[in-house]
């Protein structure tokens, strides 16, 4: 496996999340990833990150959506702020609801120098959700996003280190960062860098850092990348192999605790047998199963699926269809049929649909009639198209062109 090469084989229509953050993905993966901290300036990526989060977005989320803790918190360097100081209770329907954002009290704390933290922002803010999902598909590891909004002249958190890799994206304002040596990086003096809108910092897990604003309020996104360790993968593979070893179903003999030496000898023999079974197991099949699991359990990206469902009755051979931006369509043909991985789920289809699905996976827009060579029956084409619209892979209508920052 070449860790320095990234190839997009899963998505179509995405904007290259990793490239958007750091520029050249191949150079980053070969020289920086997991090894040392690096700062990337907006000059290399003029699109910036303003479309992901604005101060107005923060205001709207906190004042109009009844956001509830722990989806947000308020912190101040050197002080512990109780949740009760910035939340309130209410009712939804007839049921009591606690932990709702209290906008007036949050605003007062913010004016007094406290930092607002939007936690798990990828779960409730669509632009960030799209970026997070695309970055997961680029890297092959789960991601999460918090946002930190700090008033002028304040510091949110003291020097600390995160247990996962981090990308910070400066959305608005400026912020000064102190970045210490990463665990696998040669010792160096701490970096003292001022980041501006559109700048990105990458820090491997365990890199100590702190940030403070300058003369203006600042907002940045922190993307935590939870890199899967080989220990987890190997343990999972060994566990899978052992589950198929019938000799391990034998019961431990009665009275084993009275003869620990005999028990140890028997245990050693069975461990040797189990190790042999694990080494001889089908690593390629296990790797494929794990890959399928990853590509069918990502967060859903189904904006518009309800509206699209209202058009299904009128769908025919001439209906324009387009691939959902950033969608996943991985195909695996097997003896029992065709498996289609859509990022957040898997579909099982008859093998006869493979040629049509390969055509769909390879294009950005088409009509059901374009599949006539692969699927001669018009009714079958309509049934397949309707299903893929319902599943969120396809959207009805001509493709539209958007530019970074133009919409949400």
Secondary structure, DSSP 8 states (H G I E B T S, - for coil): --TT-----SEES---HHHHHHS-HHHHHHHTTTT--EEE-GGG-TT-STTT--HHHHHHHHHHS--BTTSEEEEBTTB---GGGTEEEEEETTEEEEEEE-HHHHHHHHHTT-EEEETTGGGT-HHHHHHHHHHHHHHTSEEEEEEEEE-TT-B-S-SEE-SSEEEEEEEES-EEEEE---TTS-----EEEEE-TT-EEEE-TT-EEEEEE-SS-EEEEEEEEE---HHHHHHHHHHHHHHT-GGGGS---TTGGG-HHHHHHHHHHHHHHHHHHHHTS-HHHHHHHHHHHHTTSS----TTHHHHHTTGGG--TT-EEEE-TTEE-EEEEETTEEEEE-SS-EEEE-GGGHHHHHHHHT-SEEEGGGGTTT---HHHHHHHHHHHHHTTSEEES------TTS--
